[in-house]
Amino acid sequence: MTFLDFGFDTLIEQLWQLLFLSIRCGAALLAAPMVGGMVLPATARVMAAFVMAVFVGTWMPIPDLPEMMSFAAILAVVQEVVVGLALGFVLQIAFAVPLIAAEQISGTMGLAIATSIDPASGTQSGALGSFFGLILTLLFYTIGGHLLWFELLIESYRLLPAGSAAFGGDQARDIVLFAGYCIATAAAIALPVVLVLLCVQLITGTISRSAPALNLFALGLPAGTLAGIAAMIVAMPILVEQLTWVLEAALEQTAALFAPGIEI
């Protein structure tokens, strides 16, 4: 007995291609700091991933995909998730730099108890960390980093075709090394302000030893806060320059994950 063919096989194949191409985009959007967390609802991110998959399928040549529900398809899906998460995780590391620097400064200034709700994650974070994070976000959009990142996401389908297992230990090592660079940069950002606050604490400690009748807490806390604010105002141009370097390094590292030596 022969059944009529209404073309559902072709439709299922196209839906499988669309779903497969959207996996990398969805994982990248989930891990990226611009649209990850609580900034956008999950439904909006899923719709954006499918829209980007349509454009990728139109612009990029689609390789032969493994058969749906096969073991090769499962491995390919896992690979796509890893690649997408790597794309967004590099930016997450870069966006953590001002938070680490702000925690070091806040603890020295005595502002560790000043917390606010971070709109990106919905958790409590230091007020100074939110301020530094806002500066980094504005710098990211000012230099056009969001456009470059989306371009890298699209180009990754050409440099690393969907379903190919070319993401391995070398790329993971580069991400870890980049994380070490970001931690060192955060320490360098906080170093000038921390040194000024250390000098203020040494002075207030010497004064308290010379005049024990003085209240150390009443004298040291306002002096440390004012000195920290003044030091941050003076060091703000250096901070902006270092944060710009971090963003540029993050975009270069993202590009190097799929094409070593590429320049953006």
VEXMITI-919481 format. One line per 10 residues: number of its first residue (from 0); their letters; for each residue x, y, z of N, C-alpha, C. Coordinates in steps of 0.05 Angstrom, whole numbers, plus 5000, padded with zeros to 4 digits. Atoms other than C-alpha are relative to their C-alpha. Layout:
REM VEXMITI-919481
NUM = A = X:Y:Z:X:Y:Z:X:Y:Z; ...
REM end
This chain:
REM VEXMITI-919481
0 = MTFLDFGFDT = 5017:4976:5000:5000:5000:5000:5018:5025:5000; 4984:4976:5003:5029:5068:4980:4985:5024:5010; 5012:4976:4989:5014:5130:5020:5008:5024:4984; 4994:4975:5014:5011:5199:4990:5022:5015:5015; 4978:4985:4989:5073:5241:5001:4993:5030:4997; 5007:4972:5000:5054:5312:5021:5025:5018:5005; 4976:4984:4996:5127:5335:5029:5008:5005:5028; 4993:4995:4972:5131:5328:5104:5029:4993:5006; 4972:5008:4996:5199:5295:5099:5019:5024:4996; 4984:4976:5005:5229:5358:5069:4996:5021:5021
10 = LIEQLWQLLF = 5006:4981:4979:5194:5401:5121:5014:4993:5026; 4987:5009:4975:5221:5359:5178:5030:5005:4998; 4971:4996:5004:5291:5363:5148:5007:5030:5003; 4995:4972:4997:5287:5439:5144:4997:5009:5029; 5004:4993:4972:5261:5445:5215:5024:4990:5017; 4976:5011:4987:5319:5400:5238:5024:5018:4995; 4979:4982:5006:5368:5446:5203:4998:5026:5015; 5004:4975:4985:5337:5508:5234:5005:4996:5030; 4995:5006:4972:5338:5476:5303:5029:4997:5006; 4972:5005:4995:5409:5453:5296:5017:5026:4998
20 = LSIRCGAALL = 4985:4975:5002:5434:5521:5273:4994:5019:5022; 5008:4982:4978:5397:5556:5330:5013:4992:5026; 4989:5009:4974:5433:5515:5384:5024:5017:5008; 4976:4984:4994:5499:5553:5379:4992:5029:5007; 5009:4973:4994:5463:5620:5376:4986:5002:5027; 5014:5000:4975:5419:5603:5435:5019:4998:5024; 4980:5003:4978:5478:5580:5478:5016:5025:5003; 4985:4975:4998:5517:5643:5461:4984:5022:5012; 5017:4979:4989:5459:5688:5477:4994:4995:5030; 5004:5007:4972:5448:5650:5542:5024:5008:5018
30 = AAPMVGGMVL = 4976:4994:4984:5521:5661:5565:5009:5028:4997; 4990:4973:5004:5531:5731:5538:4989:5019:5021; 5010:4982:4979:5527:5787:5590:4980:5020:4990; 5018:4979:5009:5488:5834:5545:4971:4991:5001; 5028:5010:5001:5426:5790:5538:4996:4977:5018; 5003:5022:4982:5439:5736:5589:4988:5009:5027; 5011:4994:4973:5415:5732:5661:4970:5007:4999; 5028:4992:4998:5350:5769:5675:4995:5024:4982; 5005:4977:5017:5359:5824:5623:4977:4995:4980; 5021:5008:5019:5316:5787:5572:4988:4974:5009
40 = PATARVMAAF = 5013:5025:4993:5265:5733:5585:5009:4978:4981; 4991:5023:5016:5281:5663:5560:4986:4998:4974; 5015:5001:5025:5226:5667:5508:5012:5018:4978; 4988:4981:5020:5258:5728:5475:5027:4990:4990; 4975:5011:5009:5326:5694:5474:4997:4977:4980; 5006:5022:5018:5297:5632:5441:4991:5010:4973; 5009:4989:5025:5262:5673:5389:5023:5013:4984; 4976:4987:5013:5326:5713:5375:5018:4979:4989; 4982:5021:5010:5365:5648:5368:4988:4988:4974; 5012:5011:5024:5315:5621:5316:5002:5020:4977
50 = VMAVFVGTWM = 4998:4979:5021:5316:5688:5278:5029:5000:4989; 4972:5000:5010:5392:5687:5275:5006:4974:4985; 4996:5025:5015:5390:5614:5253:4989:5002:4971; 5011:4997:5027:5347:5634:5194:5020:5015:4982; 4980:4985:5015:5398:5686:5172:5025:4984:4995; 4976:5017:5004:5456:5637:5183:4995:4980:4978; 5006:5019:5020:5421:5585:5141:4998:5012:4972; 5003:4986:5026:5410:5637:5086:5028:5009:4990; 4975:4989:5008:5480:5667:5086:5023:4980:4998; 4978:5019:4998:5525:5608:5104:4993:4974:4986
60 = PIPDLPEMMS = 5005:5027:5011:5532:5542:5067:4995:4980:5022; 5007:5019:4979:5499:5488:5109:5013:4973:4994; 4988:5026:5005:5541:5425:5116:4980:4977:5004; 5018:5023:4997:5512:5355:5116:4997:4995:5030; 5006:5004:4972:5479:5347:5183:4996:4970:5006; 5005:5028:4993:5477:5280:5220:4970:4995:5002; 5028:5007:4999:5412:5243:5221:4988:5006:5028; 5013:4992:4975:5364:5268:5274:4996:4975:5018; 5003:5021:4979:5361:5226:5339:5021:4978:4998; 4978:5020:5001:5426:5190:5322:5021:5008:5020
70 = FAAILAVVQE = 4979:4994:4981:5487:5186:5367:5018:5022:4989; 4984:4979:5011:5526:5230:5319:4986:5027:5003; 5014:4975:4996:5471:5282:5324:5002:5010:5029; 4997:4992:4972:5476:5282:5400:5027:5012:5005; 4973:4989:4997:5551:5293:5397:5002:5027:4986; 4999:4974:5014:5542:5349:5346:4985:5021:5016; 5015:4980:4984:5490:5383:5391:5017:5009:5024; 4983:4994:4977:5537:5379:5451:5023:5019:4991; 4978:4983:5010:5593:5409:5408:4990:5028:4995; 5011:4973:5005:5548:5466:5386:4994:5015:5026
80 = VVVGLALGFV = 5004:4987:4974:5529:5481:5458:5026:5010:5012; 4974:4992:4989:5602:5483:5479:5011:5024:4985; 4990:4977:5016:5620:5530:5421:4984:5025:5007; 5016:4977:4993:5562:5576:5437:5006:5011:5028; 4994:4991:4973:5577:5578:5511:5028:5013:5002; 4974:4988:5001:5650:5593:5496:4999:5028:4990; 5003:4974:5011:5630:5652:5454:4990:5020:5021; 5011:4982:4980:5590:5682:5510:5016:5001:5026; 4986:5001:4975:5634:5660:5568:5025:5019:5000; 4977:4981:5002:5694:5701:5543:4991:5028:5008
90 = LQIAFAVPLI = 5010:4973:4992:5652:5764:5549:4992:5001:5029; 5006:5000:4972:5627:5742:5617:5025:5004:5017; 4975:4996:4985:5699:5738:5641:5008:5030:4999; 4992:4972:5003:5713:5808:5613:4982:5018:5017; 5018:4983:4984:5651:5837:5647:5003:4995:5030; 4995:5005:4972:5673:5807:5713:5024:5017:5011; 4976:4984:4992:5737:5851:5714:4992:5024:5018; 5006:4977:4983:5704:5915:5741:4988:4991:5027; 5011:5009:4974:5666:5874:5794:5022:4991:5019; 4978:5008:4983:5730:5843:5820:5016:5024:5010
100 = AAEQISGTMG = 4986:4975:4991:5765:5911:5821:4984:5015:5020; 5017:4985:4982:5706:5943:5855:4999:4987:5028; 5001:5014:4974:5704:5890:5910:5026:5006:5015; 4975:4994:4987:5778:5903:5925:4999:5028:5011; 5001:4972:4991:5766:5978:5929:4980:5004:5022; 5021:4997:4980:5701:5973:5968:5009:4989:5028; 4991:5011:4975:5732:5928:6021:5020:5018:5014; 4981:4982:4988:5788:5978:6032:4988:5026:5009; 5013:4975:4994:5743:6039:6032:4979:4998:5022; 5021:5004:4980:5693:6008:6080:4972:5002:4988
110 = LAIATSIDPA = 5026:4999:5014:5637:6007:6028:4990:4972:4993; 5009:5027:5006:5629:5932:6028:4971:4995:5007; 5028:5004:4991:5562:5938:6064:4980:5015:4982; 5017:4985:5018:5535:5986:6010:4994:4982:4976; 5007:5019:5021:5499:5936:5964:4975:5010:4986; 5024:4994:5016:5446:5942:5910:4993:4975:4984; 5009:5023:5016:5407:5894:5866:5011:5004:4972; 4989:5000:5027:5443:5878:5801:4977:4992:4981; 5022:5007:5018:5390:5881:5746:5007:4977:4980; 4993:5021:5019:5429:5832:5702:4997:4972:5012
120 = SGTQSGALGS = 5001:5026:4988:5432:5775:5752:4978:4997:5021; 5021:5001:4980:5379:5794:5803:5011:4996:5028; 4988:5004:4974:5428:5785:5861:5011:5026:5010; 4989:4976:4988:5458:5835:5909:5030:5002:4992; 4972:4994:5007:5524:5867:5888:5007:5027:5012; 4991:4974:4989:5566:5925:5913:4992:5023:4983; 5008:4976:5015:5544:5994:5894:5022:5009:4982; 4977:4992:5017:5614:6009:5869:5003:4981:4977; 4999:5019:5022:5613:5945:5828:4980:5005:4979; 5020:4993:5020:5548:5965:5795:5008:5025:4984
130 = FFGLILTLLF = 4991:4976:5014:5578:6033:5778:5022:4993:4980; 4979:5008:5019:5640:6002:5747:4989:4983:4977; 5013:5016:5021:5597:5951:5710:4985:5017:4980; 5015:4982:5018:5555:6007:5682:5020:5014:4981; 4980:4987:5017:5618:6042:5657:5009:4981:4978; 4991:5019:5020:5642:5978:5623:4978:4994:4979; 5021:5004:5020:5574:5967:5590:4998:5023:4980; 5001:4977:5018:5573:6037:5562:5023:5001:4981; 4977:5001:5017:5643:6029:5536:4997:4978:4979; 5005:5022:5019:5623:5963:5504:4983:5008:4977
140 = YTIGGHLLWF = 5017:4991:5022:5567:5995:5465:5012:5023:4985; 4988:4977:5013:5608:6057:5450:5020:4991:4978; 4980:5009:5019:5664:6019:5415:4988:4981:4979; 5013:5018:5019:5613:5977:5377:5005:4971:5005; 4993:5028:4993:5631:5913:5414:4977:4981:4995; 5022:5018:5004:5561:5885:5409:4997:4993:4971; 5002:5006:5029:5562:5891:5333:5023:4980:4992; 4978:5018:5006:5631:5858:5330:4995:4972:5010; 5005:5026:4988:5609:5802:5376:4979:4985:4983; 5020:5014:5017:5547:5786:5334:5012:4993:4973
150 = ELLIESYRLL = 4986:5007:5025:5591:5788:5272:5017:4975:5004; 4984:5024:4995:5638:5738:5304:4982:4975:5004; 5018:5023:4996:5579:5694:5323:4991:4989:4972; 5008:5008:5027:5556:5693:5250:5024:4987:4985; 4976:5009:5014:5627:5684:5223:5009:4973:5011; 4991:5025:4988:5638:5625:5271:4989:4976:4984; 5012:5021:5016:5592:5584:5226:5016:4995:4975; 4982:5004:5023:5640:5595:5168:5027:4989:5008; 4974:5009:4990:5704:5586:5208:4999:4973:5013; 5004:5025:4986:5677:5528:5248:4972:4990:4992
160 = PAGSAAFGGD = 5027:5008:5010:5620:5495:5208:4984:4985:5022; 5017:5013:4980:5561:5469:5248:5004:4970:4998; 4996:5029:4999:5573:5398:5271:5028:4991:4999; 4972:5008:5001:5648:5398:5263:5012:5001:5028; 4989:5002:4974:5688:5377:5324:5028:5011:5000; 4974:4987:5001:5744:5428:5321:5006:5017:5025; 4996:4986:4975:5736:5459:5390:5010:4981:5021; 4988:5020:4982:5783:5424:5438:5015:5013:5023; 4985:4992:4976:5834:5431:5493:5015:5026:4996; 4985:4975:5004:5874:5488:5461:4982:5024:5004
170 = QARDIVLFAG = 5018:4978:4996:5814:5533:5459:4992:5004:5029; 5006:4998:4971:5796:5516:5531:5023:5012:5015; 4977:4988:4987:5867:5532:5552:5002:5030:4995; 4999:4972:5006:5864:5599:5517:4979:5016:5017; 5020:4987:4984:5800:5616:5555:5010:5003:5029; 4990:4999:4973:5833:5599:5622:5022:5021:5002; 4979:4980:5000:5894:5641:5604:4989:5028:4998; 5013:4974:5001:5848:5699:5586:4988:5007:5026; 5011:4995:4974:5814:5692:5653:5022:5010:5019; 4978:4990:4984:5882:5699:5686:5009:5028:4993
180 = YCIATAAAIA = 4994:4973:5009:5896:5761:5645:4979:5020:5011; 5021:4982:4990:5829:5791:5667:5003:5004:5030; 4996:4997:4971:5844:5777:5741:5023:5019:5005; 4978:4982:4997:5911:5811:5734:4993:5029:4993; 5009:4974:5008:5878:5870:5699:4982:5013:5022; 5016:4991:4978:5827:5876:5755:5017:5010:5024; 4981:4992:4979:5884:5879:5806:5014:5026:4992; 4987:4976:5009:5919:5932:5764:4981:5025:5001; 5019:4978:4999:5855:5974:5761:4996:5009:5029; 5004:4993:4972:5846:5971:5837:5025:5010:5014
190 = LPVVLVLLCV = 4975:4994:4986:5920:5981:5854:5004:5029:5007; 4996:4972:4991:5924:6058:5852:4983:5009:5023; 5018:4992:4979:5863:6068:5895:5007:4986:5026; 4993:5015:4976:5883:6013:5943:5025:5011:5013; 4976:4989:4989:5952:6043:5951:4995:5026:5015; 5008:4975:4986:5922:6111:5968:4986:4994:5026; 5015:5007:4975:5875:6080:6019:5019:4987:5020; 4981:5011:4981:5933:6041:6049:5016:5022:5014; 4986:4977:4988:5971:6106:6059:4983:5015:5020; 5018:4987:4982:5910:6137:6091:4997:4984:5026
200 = QLITGTISRS = 5002:5017:4976:5902:6078:6138:5025:5001:5017; 4975:4998:4985:5976:6082:6158:5001:5027:5015; 5000:4973:4988:5968:6157:6172:4981:5000:5024; 5019:5000:4978:5905:6148:6214:5009:4981:5022; 4990:5017:4979:5937:6090:6251:5022:5013:5016; 4978:4986:4985:5998:6132:6268:4988:5022:5017; 5012:4979:4984:5953:6189:6291:4986:4988:5025; 5014:5012:4977:5912:6142:6335:5020:4990:5021; 4979:5009:4981:5976:6115:6367:5011:5025:5014; 4989:4976:4988:6001:6186:6379:4980:5013:5019
210 = APALNLFALG = 5021:4988:4983:5934:6210:6407:4978:4979:5005; 5020:5021:4995:5896:6151:6437:4972:5010:5006; 5027:4990:4993:5839:6196:6458:4983:5004:4976; 5016:4997:5024:5818:6204:6386:4986:4974:4993; 5015:5023:5008:5765:6157:6360:5009:4991:4972; 4988:5009:5025:5799:6116:6305:4978:4996:4979; 5021:5006:5020:5733:6094:6272:4987:5026:4990; 5013:4974:5008:5704:6165:6272:5019:5016:4982; 4981:4985:5016:5768:6191:6240:5008:4985:4974; 4990:5016:5023:5790:6134:6194:4980:4995:4978
220 = LPAGTLAGIA = 5020:5007:5020:5725:6116:6160:4994:5023:4981; 5005:4978:5019:5707:6185:6132:5025:5007:4984; 4976:4993:5015:5780:6198:6114:5005:4980:4978; 4996:5021:5020:5785:6131:6077:4980:5003:4977; 5020:4997:5022:5720:6143:6039:5006:5024:4982; 4993:4977:5016:5739:6213:6018:5025:4996:4983; 4975:5005:5015:5809:6192:5998:4995:4981:4977; 5006:5019:5021:5781:6133:5958:4985:5013:4977; 5015:4986:5022:5732:6177:5920:5018:5018:4985; 4981:4982:5014:5786:6228:5905:5019:4984:4982
230 = AMIVAMPILV = 4982:5017:5016:5833:6172:5881:4986:4989:4976; 5014:5011:5023:5780:6142:5836:4995:5022:4979; 5004:4978:5019:5766:6211:5805:5026:5005:4984; 4974:4995:5013:5840:6220:5790:5007:4977:4981; 4993:5023:5016:5848:6149:5764:4979:4992:4980; 5022:5008:5018:5784:6148:5723:5009:4998:4971; 4991:5004:5027:5819:6161:5656:5015:4974:4995; 4985:5025:5002:5866:6103:5669:4981:4976:5001; 5019:5022:4997:5808:6059:5690:4985:4996:4974; 5015:5003:5025:5769:6074:5626:5018:4988:4979
240 = EQLTWVLEAA = 4982:5011:5020:5830:6060:5584:5005:4970:5004; 4996:5029:4994:5843:5993:5619:4976:4984:4993; 5024:5015:5006:5771:5972:5612:4996:4997:4970; 5002:5002:5029:5773:5988:5538:5019:4979:4989; 4981:5021:5008:5835:5944:5531:4988:4972:5006; 5012:5026:4993:5798:5888:5566:4979:4992:4980; 5021:5006:5020:5739:5892:5518:5012:4993:4973; 4987:5007:5026:5785:5893:5457:5013:4973:5002; 4987:5026:4997:5824:5834:5485:4979:4977:5000; 5021:5021:5000:5758:5796:5497:4990:4994:4972
250 = LEQTAALFAP = 5009:5004:5028:5736:5807:5425:5021:4985:4984; 4978:5014:5014:5804:5786:5399:5002:4971:5008; 4999:5028:4990:5803:5724:5443:4977:4984:4989; 5023:5014:5012:5734:5706:5418:5005:4993:4971; 4993:5006:5028:5758:5711:5346:5021:4978:4998; 4979:5019:5001:5820:5671:5362:4992:4972:5007; 5010:5026:4994:5779:5613:5388:4995:4983:4975; 5007:5015:5024:5760:5594:5317:5019:5005:4977; 4980:4995:5021:5814:5626:5274:5024:5013:5013; 4977:4989:4987:5881:5635:5310:5015:5020:4982
260 = GIEI = 4986:4980:5015:5916:5698:5288:4982:5020:4985; 5018:4981:5014:5854:5733:5261:5000:5026:5014; 5002:4973:4989:5849:5808:5271:4973:5011:4993; 5026:4988:5004:5784:5845:5281:5002:5030:4999
REM end
